[in-house]
Amino acid sequence: MDMNTLGIYVQVPFCQTKCTYCNFYTGVVARSLYRPYVDAVCREIAESRSLRGLTVDTVYLGGGTPSLLEPVDLRRVMDAIRRNYSCALEEVTLEADPETISADKAAPWLDAGINRISMGVQSLNDQELRAVGRMHRREDVYHAIEFLRAAGFRNISMDLIAGLPHQTRNSWEWSLDELIAMRPEHVSIYLLEVDEGSRLGKELLAGGNKYGAPQVPSDDEMADFYELACVKLKAQVFEHYEISNWALPGHASKHNLKYWRREPYVGFGAGSHSFDRQKRWANVHDPAVYATAIQQGRSAIESVELVTSAQALDEELFLGLRELAGIDLPRIERKYGADLAPRLAKLLDDGLIKRDGNTIRLNPAKLTISNEVFVELLG
């Protein structure tokens, strides 16, 4: 862990459509608003004094769908970062939807310094994609990876969601096999999140019929899909390094590891979050309110939270346990002057976590109920 490096996150909260399962603060706006938003982000980067003494080694352009921006505007953001921060960039990720990836975008992205693409695949079954309002279809994914490889990208991440409406074990296995055959360097597998924040989640909780809610697989089926992914990805030498993430050797996400290891990062753009080990702060979510604040020379920060020692300890435990390598228990006990044995005893007894020397990790057989482990741990 290098304590002198910094991750930068840039939030682009624009989408072409709002997917039914999405609980992010993103929106569909006129393309004419993209450039003024980028102007505001570049100005925020130039005027920020946060953690300027650290060397930036990772950048993550996330959203939303940042690949909707013109390549020239993505380059402006990258140039602003390089101009205002000391940079030794190892990993620069752009989130991209398959249908937004083209040959005439891929080359300029690489030229701007972007060297990793995180592609929102979600499924390789057109019925499932249609059901949740995705714009792309299976064939778009094949075209996208072709364009990226031809341009020279050698670090591509693809994600799937287990639990989409109409998904069956057969269709899930089909999506998995097709994705693996494309040989991305990194794979993320997410379980469908059911909460009030998305249209589909709301419908499921209300027992309604809209958005394909009755066709959503059961929790047991989703757990089965996840376990099938674990088996298949392991057989193809993907290392399962975090609950939702697998990588070919040397391709774990350097930027995301900063979040799980509580290393510092600075966020720019509407709704972005930052952390300097002592406090967390967040920008206002609404892109128009954000852009106006920056244009008027005001701060866009809407909340600042000092992290107490007790909160930091909780974070070390639940973020650290997300990594399958686990946590060094004596190191954490020394750091916080805490005896964690009482907190961990029941989880150990119930077989939810395992101890191996100084290391505590989630029981690999219990990963599908990791949230229950975290609730018990933090309770």
C-alpha positions as CSV (number, residue, x, y, z in Angstrom):
1,M,0.0,0.0,0.0
2,D,1.6,3.3,-1.1
3,M,0.5,6.1,1.2
4,N,1.7,8.8,-1.1
5,T,-0.5,8.1,-4.1
6,L,-4.0,9.5,-4.9
7,G,-6.9,8.4,-6.9
8,I,-9.1,10.8,-8.8
9,Y,-12.7,10.1,-9.6
10,V,-14.7,12.2,-12.1
11,Q,-18.4,11.8,-12.1
12,V,-20.4,12.2,-15.4
13,P,-24.0,11.9,-14.4
14,F,-25.5,11.7,-17.9
15,C,-27.2,8.7,-19.5
16,Q,-29.1,8.0,-22.7
17,T,-31.9,6.3,-20.8
18,K,-32.6,5.5,-17.2
19,C,-32.3,1.7,-16.6
20,T,-35.1,0.2,-14.5
21,Y,-32.7,-1.2,-11.9
22,C,-30.6,2.0,-11.5
23,N,-30.6,3.7,-8.1
24,F,-27.9,6.3,-9.0
25,Y,-28.5,10.0,-9.2
26,T,-28.1,10.2,-13.0
27,G,-30.3,11.7,-15.7
28,V,-31.1,12.0,-19.3
29,V,-30.4,15.6,-20.4
30,A,-29.8,17.5,-23.7
31,R,-26.4,16.9,-25.2
32,S,-26.0,20.7,-25.3
33,L,-25.5,20.6,-21.5
34,Y,-22.5,18.2,-21.7
35,R,-19.8,20.8,-22.6
36,P,-20.8,23.4,-20.0
37,Y,-20.6,20.5,-17.5
38,V,-17.1,19.6,-18.6
39,D,-16.1,23.2,-18.4
40,A,-17.2,23.2,-14.7
41,V,-15.3,20.0,-14.0
42,C,-12.1,21.4,-15.5
43,R,-12.5,24.6,-13.5
44,E,-13.2,22.6,-10.3
45,I,-10.0,20.5,-10.9
46,A,-8.0,23.7,-11.5
47,E,-9.3,25.4,-8.4
48,S,-9.1,22.4,-6.0
49,R,-6.4,22.3,-3.4
50,S,-7.3,18.9,-2.0
51,L,-4.4,16.6,-1.5
52,R,-2.2,18.4,-4.1
53,G,0.9,17.0,-2.4
54,L,0.2,13.4,-3.4
55,T,1.0,11.8,-6.8
56,V,-2.0,10.7,-8.8
57,D,-1.6,7.1,-10.1
58,T,-5.3,6.2,-10.9
59,V,-8.1,8.1,-12.6
60,Y,-11.7,6.8,-12.9
61,L,-14.1,8.5,-15.2
62,G,-17.5,7.1,-14.0
63,G,-21.1,7.8,-14.2
64,G,-23.7,7.7,-15.6
65,T,-22.2,7.1,-19.0
66,P,-19.0,9.2,-19.5
67,S,-18.5,7.6,-22.9
68,L,-21.3,9.8,-24.1
69,L,-19.0,12.8,-23.9
70,E,-17.0,13.8,-27.0
71,P,-13.5,12.4,-26.9
72,V,-12.1,15.9,-27.1
73,D,-14.0,16.7,-23.8
74,L,-12.7,13.6,-22.1
75,R,-9.2,14.7,-23.2
76,R,-9.8,18.2,-21.7
77,V,-10.6,16.6,-18.3
78,M,-7.4,14.4,-18.5
79,D,-5.4,17.5,-19.5
80,A,-6.8,19.4,-16.5
81,I,-5.8,16.6,-14.1
82,R,-2.3,16.4,-15.6
83,R,-1.9,20.2,-15.5
84,N,-2.9,20.6,-11.9
85,Y,-1.7,17.4,-10.2
86,S,1.6,15.6,-10.0
87,C,0.8,12.5,-12.1
88,A,2.4,9.1,-12.6
89,L,-0.7,7.5,-14.2
90,E,-0.8,3.7,-14.1
91,E,-4.5,3.1,-14.6
92,V,-7.1,5.4,-16.2
93,T,-10.5,3.9,-16.5
94,L,-13.5,5.0,-18.6
95,E,-16.9,3.6,-18.0
96,A,-18.6,2.9,-21.3
97,D,-21.8,1.4,-22.5
98,P,-21.3,-1.0,-25.5
99,E,-23.5,1.0,-28.0
100,T,-21.4,4.2,-27.3
101,I,-18.1,2.5,-28.3
102,S,-17.0,3.0,-31.8
103,A,-13.7,2.9,-33.8
104,D,-13.6,6.7,-34.1
105,K,-13.9,7.1,-30.3
106,A,-11.6,4.3,-29.2
107,A,-8.4,5.6,-30.7
108,P,-8.8,9.2,-29.3
109,W,-9.6,7.7,-25.9
110,L,-6.3,5.8,-25.8
111,D,-4.5,8.9,-27.1
112,A,-6.0,11.0,-24.2
113,G,-4.3,8.6,-21.8
114,I,-7.3,6.3,-21.0
115,N,-5.9,2.8,-20.8
116,R,-8.8,0.8,-19.3
117,I,-12.4,0.5,-20.3
118,S,-15.1,-0.7,-17.9
119,M,-18.0,-1.9,-20.1
120,G,-21.5,-2.1,-18.8
121,V,-22.6,-5.4,-20.4
122,Q,-25.2,-6.6,-17.8
123,S,-26.3,-9.5,-20.0
124,L,-25.7,-11.1,-23.4
125,N,-29.4,-12.0,-23.7
126,D,-31.4,-9.4,-25.7
127,Q,-34.7,-10.2,-23.9
128,E,-33.1,-9.4,-20.5
129,L,-31.5,-6.2,-21.9
130,R,-34.8,-5.0,-23.3
131,A,-36.6,-5.8,-20.1
132,V,-34.4,-3.4,-18.0
133,G,-34.3,-0.6,-20.6
134,R,-30.7,-1.1,-21.8
135,M,-29.9,0.5,-25.2
136,H,-27.4,-2.1,-26.4
137,R,-27.9,-5.6,-27.7
138,R,-25.7,-8.7,-27.6
139,E,-24.1,-7.9,-31.0
140,D,-23.1,-4.4,-29.8
141,V,-20.9,-6.0,-27.2
142,Y,-19.0,-8.0,-29.8
143,H,-18.5,-4.9,-32.0
144,A,-17.4,-2.8,-29.0
145,I,-14.7,-5.3,-27.9
146,E,-13.5,-5.5,-31.5
147,F,-13.1,-1.7,-31.7
148,L,-11.3,-1.5,-28.4
149,R,-8.9,-4.3,-29.2
150,A,-8.2,-2.9,-32.7
151,A,-7.4,0.5,-31.1
152,G,-4.9,-1.1,-28.7
153,F,-6.8,-1.5,-25.4
154,R,-5.3,-4.3,-23.4
155,N,-7.2,-3.8,-20.2
156,I,-11.0,-4.3,-20.5
157,S,-13.5,-5.0,-17.7
158,M,-17.0,-6.3,-18.4
159,D,-19.8,-6.7,-15.9
160,L,-22.9,-8.8,-15.6
161,I,-25.9,-8.6,-13.3
162,A,-27.4,-11.7,-11.8
163,G,-31.1,-11.4,-11.2
164,L,-32.4,-9.5,-14.2
165,P,-36.1,-10.1,-15.3
166,H,-36.5,-13.3,-17.4
167,Q,-33.0,-14.6,-16.5
168,T,-32.8,-18.4,-16.1
169,R,-29.9,-20.6,-15.1
170,N,-29.5,-21.4,-18.8
171,S,-29.5,-17.8,-20.0
172,W,-27.1,-16.8,-17.2
173,E,-24.7,-19.7,-18.1
174,W,-24.9,-18.6,-21.7
175,S,-24.1,-15.0,-20.9
176,L,-21.2,-16.1,-18.6
177,D,-19.7,-18.4,-21.2
178,E,-19.9,-15.8,-24.0
179,L,-18.4,-13.2,-21.8
180,I,-15.5,-15.5,-20.8
181,A,-14.9,-16.4,-24.4
182,M,-14.3,-12.7,-25.2
183,R,-11.4,-12.8,-22.7
184,P,-11.7,-9.5,-20.9
185,E,-9.0,-8.9,-18.4
186,H,-11.4,-8.1,-15.6
187,V,-15.0,-9.3,-14.8
188,S,-17.5,-7.8,-12.3
189,I,-20.6,-9.8,-11.2
190,Y,-23.3,-7.9,-9.3
191,L,-26.5,-9.2,-7.8
192,L,-29.6,-7.2,-8.6
193,E,-30.1,-4.6,-5.9
194,V,-33.6,-4.3,-4.7
195,D,-34.3,-1.0,-3.0
196,E,-36.7,2.0,-3.1
197,G,-34.2,3.9,-5.2
198,S,-34.9,2.2,-8.5
199,R,-38.2,1.7,-10.4
200,L,-37.7,-2.0,-10.6
201,G,-36.7,-2.2,-6.9
202,K,-39.8,-0.2,-5.9
203,E,-42.0,-2.5,-8.0
204,L,-40.5,-5.6,-6.5
205,L,-41.0,-4.4,-2.9
206,A,-44.6,-3.5,-3.7
207,G,-45.3,-6.9,-5.3
208,G,-46.2,-5.1,-8.5
209,N,-46.2,-6.3,-12.1
210,K,-44.4,-3.5,-14.0
211,Y,-40.8,-3.6,-15.4
212,G,-40.8,-7.4,-15.5
213,A,-40.9,-7.6,-11.7
214,P,-42.7,-11.0,-11.7
215,Q,-39.9,-12.4,-13.9
216,V,-37.1,-11.6,-11.5
217,P,-35.3,-14.7,-10.3
218,S,-35.5,-15.6,-6.6
219,D,-32.8,-14.9,-4.1
220,D,-31.8,-18.6,-4.1
221,E,-31.5,-18.5,-7.9
222,M,-29.4,-15.4,-7.8
223,A,-27.1,-17.0,-5.2
224,D,-26.9,-20.0,-7.5
225,F,-26.0,-17.8,-10.5
226,Y,-23.2,-16.1,-8.5
227,E,-21.8,-19.5,-7.4
228,L,-21.8,-20.7,-11.0
229,A,-19.8,-17.6,-11.9
230,C,-17.3,-18.3,-9.2
231,V,-16.7,-21.8,-10.5
232,K,-16.5,-20.9,-14.2
233,L,-14.2,-17.8,-13.7
234,K,-11.9,-19.8,-11.4
235,A,-11.6,-22.5,-14.1
236,Q,-10.5,-19.8,-16.5
237,V,-7.7,-18.5,-14.2
238,F,-9.6,-15.4,-13.1
239,E,-8.5,-14.5,-9.6
240,H,-11.5,-13.7,-7.3
241,Y,-10.0,-10.8,-5.4
242,E,-13.1,-9.0,-4.1
243,I,-16.7,-10.1,-3.5
244,S,-17.9,-8.8,-6.9
245,N,-14.6,-8.7,-8.9
246,W,-12.4,-11.1,-10.7
247,A,-9.2,-10.4,-12.7
248,L,-6.6,-12.1,-14.8
249,P,-3.2,-11.9,-13.1
250,G,-2.0,-8.3,-12.7
251,H,-5.4,-6.8,-13.7
252,A,-7.1,-6.1,-10.4
253,S,-8.6,-2.6,-10.4
254,K,-6.0,-0.4,-8.9
255,H,-8.4,2.5,-8.4
256,N,-11.2,0.5,-6.7
257,L,-8.6,-1.1,-4.4
258,K,-8.1,2.4,-3.0
259,Y,-11.7,2.5,-1.8
260,W,-11.5,-0.9,-0.1
261,R,-8.2,-0.1,1.5
262,R,-9.2,3.4,2.7
263,E,-6.6,5.2,0.6
264,P,-7.2,8.8,-0.4
265,Y,-9.1,9.8,-3.4
266,V,-10.6,13.1,-4.7
267,G,-13.8,13.3,-6.6
268,F,-14.8,16.0,-9.1
269,G,-18.2,16.6,-10.7
270,A,-21.8,16.5,-9.4
271,G,-22.4,13.8,-6.7
272,S,-18.7,12.9,-6.5
273,H,-17.2,11.8,-3.1
274,S,-13.7,12.4,-1.7
275,F,-11.7,11.0,1.3
276,D,-8.4,12.1,2.9
277,R,-8.3,9.4,5.7
278,Q,-9.7,11.9,8.2
279,K,-12.8,13.1,6.6
280,R,-15.2,12.4,3.7
281,W,-16.9,15.1,1.6
282,A,-19.4,15.1,-1.2
283,N,-20.5,17.5,-4.0
284,V,-24.1,18.4,-4.6
285,H,-25.9,15.8,-6.8
286,D,-27.8,18.0,-9.2
287,P,-25.5,18.7,-12.3
288,A,-27.1,22.1,-13.0
289,V,-26.7,23.3,-9.3
290,Y,-23.2,21.9,-9.4
291,A,-22.2,23.7,-12.6
292,T,-23.8,27.0,-11.5
293,A,-21.8,26.9,-8.2
294,I,-18.5,26.3,-10.0
295,Q,-19.2,29.0,-12.6
296,Q,-19.9,31.5,-9.9
297,G,-16.6,30.6,-8.1
298,R,-18.4,28.9,-5.2
299,S,-17.7,25.5,-3.7
300,A,-20.0,22.7,-4.9
301,I,-19.4,20.7,-1.7
302,E,-22.7,20.0,0.1
303,S,-21.5,17.8,3.0
304,V,-18.4,17.1,5.0
305,E,-18.1,14.3,7.6
306,L,-15.3,13.8,10.0
307,V,-14.6,10.1,10.4
308,T,-14.4,9.0,14.0
309,S,-12.0,6.3,15.2
310,A,-14.9,4.0,15.7
311,Q,-16.2,4.6,12.2
312,A,-12.7,4.1,10.8
313,L,-12.5,0.8,12.6
314,D,-15.8,-0.3,11.2
315,E,-14.7,0.7,7.7
316,E,-11.4,-1.2,8.0
317,L,-13.4,-4.3,8.9
318,F,-16.2,-4.3,6.4
319,L,-14.2,-2.8,3.5
320,G,-11.2,-5.0,4.3
321,L,-13.4,-8.2,4.4
322,R,-14.7,-7.4,0.9
323,E,-11.3,-8.4,-0.3
324,L,-10.9,-12.2,-0.4
325,A,-7.3,-11.9,0.9
326,G,-8.9,-10.8,4.2
327,I,-7.6,-8.5,6.9
328,D,-4.6,-8.6,9.2
329,L,-6.3,-8.7,12.6
330,P,-3.4,-7.9,14.9
331,R,-2.5,-4.9,12.7
332,I,-6.0,-3.4,13.0
333,E,-6.2,-4.2,16.8
334,R,-2.8,-2.4,17.3
335,K,-3.9,0.6,15.1
336,Y,-7.2,1.1,17.0
337,G,-6.2,-0.2,20.4
338,A,-9.1,-2.6,20.2
339,D,-9.8,-6.2,21.1
340,L,-11.9,-7.5,18.3
341,A,-12.3,-11.1,19.6
342,P,-15.8,-10.5,21.2
343,R,-17.1,-8.9,17.9
344,L,-15.8,-11.8,15.8
345,A,-16.6,-14.7,18.1
346,K,-20.2,-15.4,16.8
347,L,-19.2,-15.0,13.2
348,L,-16.4,-17.5,13.6
349,D,-18.7,-19.9,15.5
350,D,-21.3,-19.7,12.8
351,G,-18.7,-20.3,10.1
352,L,-19.3,-17.0,8.3
353,I,-15.7,-15.9,8.7
354,K,-12.5,-17.9,9.0
355,R,-9.3,-17.3,10.8
356,D,-6.0,-18.4,9.4
357,G,-3.1,-17.3,11.6
358,N,-3.3,-13.5,11.7
359,T,-5.7,-13.3,8.8
360,I,-9.5,-13.1,9.0
361,R,-11.5,-13.5,5.8
362,L,-15.0,-14.2,4.7
363,N,-15.8,-17.9,4.4
364,P,-15.6,-18.4,0.6
365,A,-18.8,-20.6,0.8
366,K,-20.7,-17.7,2.4
367,L,-20.0,-14.9,0.0
368,T,-23.6,-14.7,-1.3
369,I,-24.7,-13.7,2.2
370,S,-21.8,-11.3,2.9
371,N,-24.3,-8.4,3.6
372,E,-25.6,-10.4,6.6
373,V,-22.1,-10.9,7.8
374,F,-21.5,-7.1,7.6
375,V,-24.7,-6.3,9.4
376,E,-23.8,-8.7,12.2
377,L,-20.2,-7.3,12.3
378,L,-21.3,-3.7,12.6
379,G,-24.3,-4.4,14.8
